[in-house]
Amino acid sequence: MDEIELRALMPEDADAARALVVARLAGTRYEARALEQLDVALSFEDPEYLALLAAEPHSSHVVGLALFGAVAGAQRVTKLHVLLGDDAGTMDALASAVRAVAEDSGERMVVAEVPDDAPFRDAPDVLRGNGFHEEGRVADLVADGVGLRLLVWRKHERSM
């Protein structure tokens, strides 16, 4: 993995972040929802949708995106909505940063729902490497033949 810079999403990153979502999810059932979540994060008004970017240093070229935030009605629970990156190393850096933000803010768990589908093939391994554990799987939930994995990081667990 080349060197990357992690930073909070800013208004000037909107076009680059959208371009990454489209590049990674174009033509899939996930594209529209990820763009919608990104737009909510860009409003900076909803704590359920925050975003971290991975970019090439000293550049506006975005190579990764994590959308996450508080789960309404749940105490100290964060949901990782989207984890996208040009490579597993970028996704690893973003997942680690989301986990660190959750730890630092006193969250007790981070939940990620990951479809068993091509755009997310690296995500389960990346999340496991960051202390997440698969706590459930629902066959055919996303679509016929496409299940959904539930991966959870809990504060008392430490990644290796």
N, C-alpha and C positions, 0 to 999 in steps of 0.2 A: 504494500500500500504506500502510495506517495504521501507526503506530509499533507495534513488537512488542518483547517482551522474551524473550531466549533464556535458558534455564536447564536445569540437569540435572533429570531426572525425580526426584521425591520421593514417598514413600508417600502423602502427602495429595493428590497429583495423579492417583491411580489412576482415580477415577471420571471425571474430566474427560478424561483420555487415552483411556479406553475409549470414552467418548461420541464423541470425535473419530473413532476408528477405525470405529465403527459408522456414524456419519454419512457417512463417505467411502466405506466398503466394504460397506455393508449389502446383503445378498442376493447378493453376489458370491462367487466361489470363493476369494477372497483374505481374506475377513473372519475366518474361524476361525483361520487361520495367523497373521495379524497380531495377533489377540488373544492367541494362545498365546505369541508372541514378546514381547509387551508384559508378560504375566504373568511370564515368565522374567526380563525386565529389572527388574520390580518386586521380584523376590526378592533382587536385589543380590548374587548369588552366582556369576554366570557372566559372565566377561569377553567372551564372544561376543555378549552382549546388553546394550548400554548404551543410554540414551535421552536425547535432548535435546527439550525442548518449546519451542514458540513460544506466547507468551500475550500477551493484552492487558496493558499495563503496570498494575501494582497491582491485578491481577485474577486470579481462578482460571480464567477462560475461556480454554481451550486452543484455538489456531487452527492449530497445526502440530505434527508429530511426526517425529522421525528415530530409527530404531532401527538400531544399528550395533554392530560389535565385532570383536574379533580372530578370525581364521580359525584354528581348531585345526589344529595340524600345519604351518602355513605361517609362515615367518619374516617378521615385520613387514608383515603383510597384514591389512587391515580389509575387512569386507564391510558395505555399506550394505544392510540388509534391507528397510527401509520408509522412504519419504519421502512424507509427506502434508501438505497444507496447504490453507488456505482459498483461497489464490491463489498465483500463480507467485512473487510477491515474498517471501512467507513461506517457500516451498519453497527459494528461492534463498538466503535467510538461513540456513536450516538446513543446506543442502548446503555452503555456505561454512564454516559452523562445524564440520561433520564433517571437511571437508578440513583445516581449521586444526588440529583436535585430532590428526589423523593426522600432519600435518607436525611439530607440536610434540613428538609422542611418538616421532618417528623412523621412522614407517611408510614403506615404500617404495611402497605402492600401496593404493588403495581400489577395490574392485570392486562394481559395482551390476548386478544382473540385473533388467531392467525389462520386464514384459510389454507387448506391443503391444495394450493394452486400454484402454478408456475411463477407468477410474479413475486411470490413469498417463499420460494424454495429454501433460501438460506436463513430466513428469519428464525425458525425454531432452534437451529444450532447456535446462532448468534445469541439468542436469548438465554439458552441453557448455559452458554459460556459466561453469562453475566448473572448467574445465580437464579434464573427462573426455572421452575419445574412445571412439567405438564401435569395439570390436575384434572383434565377432562378432554374428551374428544367426542364430537357429535358427527356421526356419519351422515352424508347427504344433506347437511343443513344449508350450505351455501347454494348448492344445486345438486342434481343427480350426479353422484360420483365425486362430489367435492365436499369434503368434511370441513369441520372447524375445530382447531385445537385451542384449548384454554391454557395459557402459560401464566404462572404467577410467581412474582418475587415477593417474599415476606421478609420483613425487617429482621427477624431473628436468624434468617439464613444468610450465609456468607458465600459469595462466589469463590471458586478455587483459583 
